[in-house]
Amino acid sequence: MKTITIATEWIKLQDLLKFAGLVETGGEAKELIQAGQVQVGGEVCLQRGKKIRPGDDVLFNGDHYTVGYED
């Protein structure tokens, strides 16, 4: 599992994918999320604005990611 570090309380799912460099554009993130290609907490998430908080598990392209706070 890879950890993505943020400095805020939460991050939107589509922004997380962009911030982590998993997609190049917000449009690409939107398409992949709406196509059911992303899971949050083990369930497919179709909400691109879903708030991802530290400790949440995101599955994308067979890799697990979690969010942590910046030190």
C-alpha positions as CSV (number, residue, x, y, z in Angstrom):
1,M,0.0,0.0,0.0
2,K,1.3,3.4,-1.0
3,T,0.7,6.5,1.2
4,I,-0.3,9.9,-0.3
5,T,0.5,12.7,2.0
6,I,-1.8,15.7,2.2
7,A,-1.8,18.9,4.3
8,T,-5.6,19.3,4.5
9,E,-8.3,17.5,6.4
10,W,-9.6,15.7,3.3
11,I,-9.2,15.7,-0.5
12,K,-11.7,15.0,-3.2
13,L,-11.3,11.6,-4.9
14,Q,-10.7,13.1,-8.4
15,D,-8.1,15.5,-6.9
16,L,-6.4,12.7,-5.1
17,L,-5.9,10.8,-8.4
18,K,-4.4,14.0,-10.0
19,F,-2.3,14.9,-6.9
20,A,-0.8,11.5,-6.8
21,G,0.1,11.5,-10.5
22,L,-2.2,8.6,-11.3
23,V,-3.9,10.6,-14.0
24,E,-2.9,13.6,-16.0
25,T,-6.1,15.6,-16.0
26,G,-9.3,16.1,-14.0
27,G,-11.3,15.0,-17.0
28,E,-9.4,11.7,-17.1
29,A,-10.0,11.2,-13.4
30,K,-13.8,11.9,-13.9
31,E,-14.1,9.4,-16.7
32,L,-12.3,6.6,-14.8
33,I,-14.3,7.2,-11.6
34,Q,-17.6,7.3,-13.5
35,A,-16.7,4.1,-15.3
36,G,-16.3,2.3,-12.0
37,Q,-12.5,2.0,-12.2
38,V,-11.9,3.3,-8.6
39,Q,-12.8,1.7,-5.3
40,V,-12.9,3.4,-1.9
41,G,-13.1,1.2,1.2
42,G,-13.5,-1.9,-0.9
43,E,-16.5,-0.6,-2.9
44,V,-16.8,1.0,-6.3
45,C,-17.1,4.7,-5.9
46,L,-18.8,6.7,-8.7
47,Q,-18.6,10.1,-6.8
48,R,-15.7,12.1,-8.1
49,G,-16.2,14.6,-5.3
50,K,-16.1,11.9,-2.5
51,K,-14.1,13.2,0.4
52,I,-11.1,11.0,1.1
53,R,-9.7,11.3,4.6
54,P,-6.5,10.0,6.2
55,G,-6.8,6.2,6.6
56,D,-9.2,5.7,3.7
57,D,-8.2,2.9,1.3
58,V,-8.4,3.7,-2.4
59,L,-7.9,1.0,-5.0
60,F,-6.9,2.1,-8.5
61,N,-5.3,0.1,-11.3
62,G,-4.7,-2.8,-8.9
63,D,-2.8,-0.7,-6.4
64,H,-3.9,0.3,-3.0
65,Y,-3.4,3.9,-1.8
66,T,-4.0,5.5,1.6
67,V,-4.0,9.1,2.7
68,G,-1.9,10.4,5.5
69,Y,-1.3,13.8,7.1
70,E,1.8,15.8,6.2
71,D,4.1,16.0,9.3
